[in-house]
Structure formats: structure tokens, C-alpha cells
Amino acid sequence: MRCEETRRILVVGAGEAGRMAAAEIRAHDELDAVVAGFLDDDPALAGRTVGNAPVLGTTADLERVIGEDEIDEILIAVPTAPGRFVREMVKRCRRAGRPFKIVPGLMEIIRGTVKIEQIREVEVEDLLGRETVELDMAAVHEALEGRTVLVTGAGGSIGSELCRRLAEAKPGALVLLGRGENRIFRIEDELRAAYPALPVRAVINDLRDAGAVDALVGEIAPRAIYHAAAHKHVHYMERDPAEAVVNNVAASRNLVLAAERRGVERLVFISTDKAADPRGVMGATKRVMELYLRSRPPGGCRFITVRFGNVIGSDGSVVPLFLRQIRRGGPVTVSHPEATRFFMTVREAALLVLRASVIGRGGETFILDMGEALNILEIARDIILLSGHEPETEIPVEITGLREGEKLHEVLVTADEELVPVGEEKILLARPTAALPARIEEEVDALVEAALRRDGAAVVDGLARLLPGFDPPPGPFPGATAT
């Protein structure tokens, strides 16, 4: 007879991760747990014993083994599995009424450092299948150590994570620029506590003020600028194209011109998948800046663009929205049952941006490999399950329709680009196959002038001239109108 106080654990995955986790469980008597067996889809392991525990079947046998072997808990130990595998396991464990945990990621397995305290609850990142890459950051540290670095939008999700990773490079000074003083205060406080020897300076400023931007860049003399500040909410920008251009184009141009005048070595522009064949105004403003940076004369500041999709947990991302909606009891809102998006972790995005920033020679647009696009409706249902509820019956899911400017499916590459490997993990070069728009400098000047006088109709006309194929919103828009 089994001891009622001893938990029987079923390990999904009899590879190195599962074996290490099982050994850890056996080494800790205080857990009052035993490994009842493994599930593994490798036919060569069928019927074998792994680390004193039998392989009881494949993952298809989960429900049968849970019943026959009186399983109390499931441990998912397949760190190389895609997110869809983890999502399926979570669903089946939930419906079998058994708790489940997961082992840490692939790098911990490679290092041989799986410990019992690392076995944890399944998190949203596991469902999305994003294994954070471990990059050789030596070149980043060499380029930035002892140098002054400026981060715009430093209080945002990407900006603050860039600051954390940059602090590890031991820059001579790290300058945090933003308009939202509360967010800047939080990241400044965090960095001062974690890196007391690092000179950190917080600046509350508005990039839309060209004179103030030029004076600041001249004063601090940064070696590198990471430009993460932007308006990002698609439907808000669709309603006010002039504001989108003032903030995302005019302000960015101010920073670019200041960088050129003041001898900055490199400026890294954070773009978005929404800039690839943009449908909405926000994506169009980002695409305009991508083209503008490509047009800058060589020999001065190196302008490098990095384009990627949704960041898990970032402001405005669907994942924290779903979690808030679940906490309220629903409904969880999804724009369209077929909508898909790309996702990556904020740490992964920041590391890849930093790596791309030092391999770029100027004028490039780097694409971060986002993996497979995921269906938003499936993600919503999976997060509801992970939160301990049943979709529809306990937490309703409501289809709301695509909002202004939203696409059904995002893409990472425009129709006039081709992807080229650069010999870096998860980094590709989007090489243009078409010439830049004619008179781009004059067209951007006219676009900015229209935005500054809040002429929404002239703004969307200007975007359409710069971006053939862009379908501007119909209006009406706030502010002045064309005369």
C-alpha cells in the first residue's frame, strides 16, 4: 500500500532534464515525494527504467497513467518543447485535476544545475514557448564599458529592461530619459540599489523640444543612444495621426539630428512588426523613421534599427490585459478568433537589441526571430486554464472585433525586403530590395510640419506619399484641418 502522505510524481520527459529533476526529488526526503515514473515519446525508451523509475508510456497515455498509478502531481521536464506542447500538457493536467510544475529552461540543463528549488509553477512564458537566449555579450560590454549611454523611454517595458542589461556592461554613466516621472523614478531607484557604483542620471524631458534635445545630447555626450520612447497603442494613434507623427517622427528626428551634430557614435531605433507593410498610423510612423534612418549620410553616427513584435508582459500587451480581465472575473476580450501575433520575453528582446546594436555598421534594419505566430484566442483560453478556471463556463471569452488600424496577422518583413542571415542567433538582416522614396528629406519635413500644426488630413496624405500602399484612416481627426 502507498503511504497517503507521500506524493507520487509523474515526470513528463525522460531526457536529461527529467532525469536530473527525478534525482533531485529522490535526494530530498523532506519533500515526502517519490517519482512514480516517466512519460516519454521516444520509442527507444518504451518499457525501460530510467533512474530507478519506469517509463510508463508516452504523453498520449497521461490520463490513463494518472488513474492507474495514483499520480498526485505532474512535472513537465521537456525544456526544448515548443509552447504548443506545454499548452497541451497544461490543459490535460488541469482537466485531470492534478497540479503541475515545470523544470527550468534549456541553459540550466546544459549547465547541469537543475535544483529542486528551481522547479516552479508553469508561467505564461512557458505557454508561449519562448526560451530566453543566452548571448555572448562580451562585445556589448567592450563597446560600452566606461562610456556614457542614453536610453529614451527608460521607464517603459523595453526601456527599463535595456537599462538593467546596460548596467551589467558597466557604462561610465547611464542616463535615463522620459516624460513620465513616476516610471523614471522607479527604474532609477532600482538601478541605484542594484548597482550602487554606477553613475545614474534621470532626466525628465520631452524629445519633441528640438532645442532641449540638442542641448542635452551636447551636455552628456553619449557614446550610444537607445531610442525606445514612442506612442505604441495602435487604436489611439489611428484616432490622432498628428499626435502620432509629432511623437514618433518629429521627436525621433530631433534626436537623430542631435546625434549627428553632437558626434554620437551609434543610435539604435526600436521599431515594431507593425512597421512592416503598415496598415495603421502607428506602424506607418515607425516605418517612416526606418526609411529616414536608412537615408542618413554615411560616415557619421551609425543608425541601427531593430524590429520585433509583442513583448510578453509589456504595457499594452494582450497577456497582462488577459490576466487583469481574469482577476475581474471576465470577460476576456479577443479581437478576432483568427488573429495571430508574435511574442518574445522582454529580457530576450533587450539582449537581442544590445547584440544587434554592436554588430550594426549603420543603415541596417535587424529583425529579431520571433518564432511562430500564435493564435490570440488560443492564448486567451490557455491563460484562463493556467489561472485555474475553465474558459467559457467560468471565465467567458468575448470577441470584440479588430480595432482601428489593427491587422489580423502581423508580419516581420515588408514586401520590399529579403531576410539575410548575419551569423547571429535569432538575428536576421532585412535587406531592402527597393529604392528609398524620392525626396524623403523634404517629404518628412512636410509631414512633420503638418503634424505640428495638427492638420490630421495633411498628415495621413503625407504618410501615404511616403508609404505607397498605406491605407490611411478616414478621419475626422482632432485639431486643425487642411485649408
HELIX and SHEET records of a PDB file:
HELIX    1   1 GLU A   16  ALA A   27  1                                  12    
HELIX    2   2 ASP A   29  LEU A   31  5                                   3    
HELIX    3   3 PRO A   43  LEU A   45  5                                   3    
HELIX    4   4 THR A   59  ASP A   61  5                                   3    
HELIX    5   5 LEU A   62  GLU A   68  1                                   7    
HELIX    6   6 GLY A   83  ARG A   95  1                                  13    
HELIX    7   7 LEU A  106  ARG A  111  1                                   6    
HELIX    8   8 ILE A  116  GLN A  118  5                                   3    
HELIX    9   9 VAL A  124  LEU A  128  1                                   5    
HELIX   10  10 ALA A  138  LEU A  144  1                                   7    
HELIX   11  11 SER A  157  ALA A  167  1                                  11    
HELIX   12  12 GLU A  181  ALA A  194  1                                  14    
HELIX   13  13 ALA A  210  ILE A  220  1                                  11    
HELIX   14  14 VAL A  234  ARG A  239  1                                   6    
HELIX   15  15 PRO A  241  VAL A  245  1                                   5    
HELIX   16  16 VAL A  246  ALA A  250  3                                   5    
HELIX   17  17 ALA A  251  ARG A  261  1                                  11    
HELIX   18  18 ASP A  273  ALA A  275  5                                   3    
HELIX   19  19 VAL A  281  ARG A  294  1                                  14    
HELIX   20  20 VAL A  318  ARG A  327  1                                  10    
HELIX   21  21 VAL A  346  ILE A  359  1                                  14    
HELIX   22  22 ILE A  376  LEU A  386  1                                  11    
HELIX   23  23 ILE A  440  LEU A  452  1                                  13    
HELIX   24  24 GLY A  456  LEU A  466  1                                  11    
SHEET    1   A 6 THR A  49  VAL A  50  0                                        
SHEET    2   A 6 ALA A  53  GLY A  57 -1                                        
SHEET    3   A 6 ALA A  33  LEU A  39  1                                        
SHEET    4   A 6 ARG A   7  VAL A  12  1                                        
SHEET    5   A 6 GLU A  73  ILE A  76  1                                        
SHEET    6   A 6 PHE A 100  ILE A 102  1                                        
SHEET    1   B 9 VAL A 200  ILE A 204  0                                        
SHEET    2   B 9 ALA A 173  GLY A 178  1                                        
SHEET    3   B 9 THR A 148  THR A 152  1                                        
SHEET    4   B 9 ALA A 224  HIS A 227  1                                        
SHEET    5   B 9 ARG A 266  THR A 272  1                                        
SHEET    6   B 9 ARG A 302  PHE A 308  1                                        
SHEET    7   B 9 THR A 365  LEU A 368  1                                        
SHEET    8   B 9 ILE A 427  PRO A 432 -1                                        
SHEET    9   B 9 GLU A 417  GLU A 424 -1                                        
SHEET    1   C 2 ASN A 310  ILE A 312  0                                        
SHEET    2   C 2 PHE A 343  THR A 345  1                                        
SHEET    1   D 2 VAL A 332  VAL A 334  0                                        
SHEET    2   D 2 VAL A 397  ILE A 399  1                                        
SHEET    1   E 2 THR A 340  ARG A 341  0                                        
SHEET    2   E 2 LEU A 374  ASN A 375 -1                                        
END                                                                             
